[in-house]
């Protein structure tokens, strides 16, 4: 009876003398309570966001640096629907991204690889040097973009492909804030082990793997590490693009990696 009366008091049902009144349930507020933890259905379903009952979530302060206005504004609308995410500023070019980062000191910078006025590697280096607690998360269309490798070496925490599902996008941002190297499901989780500070293979292990490559495969990998595209490699070596792709596939298998960026980072770690 105590629980029933409590329920009625919360829903505003009035008791009439001498008659039984059915209790009315309060409108559902899209919140689930499990084991003393209250979660928003939206967050629980999309990114596993949780906050203890009676507490407000810690806000993750974000800076969006993206040259394309429509994508930048759309991304802001997506992020600001989340109770624990706050966009403190937007930047349309590299120089503005650095200046706003210094001004606002965000927790995470979402930095597009294709930024005008100041290249993405320089921006990453500057932010990493002056704001070591701020994590830079790269945004790219393709994981074969060689600027990703250079940015990671310059201090970027990781990267997300722009075609990632919004649920994974939010999950990665929160993981980055916590210091966890988690990437989009369309990219290898093992990439986290090649990021500076998280690389786990020893130099000897890498040398053994690289020794398994043929001379041609090492030549192609060196070209890829130098920033050349598949077409440029094919032109330089006087072979077809399909031949280059086949060699790269063999390289990924022998190095036990899942993509170009991870292969290049493995190669560069031995230099």
Secondary structure by P-SEA (a helix, b strand, c coil): caaaaaaaaaacccccccbbbbbbbcccccccccccbbbbaaaaaccccccccccccccbbbbbbcccaaaaaaaaaaaacccccccccccccaaaaaaaaaaccccccccccccccccaaaaaaaaaaacccbbbbbbbcccccaaaaaaaaacccccccccccaaaaaaaaaaaaaccccccccccccccccccccccccaaaaaaaaaaccaaaaaaaaaaaacccaaaaaaaacccaaaaaaaaaaaaaaaccccaaaaaaaaaaac
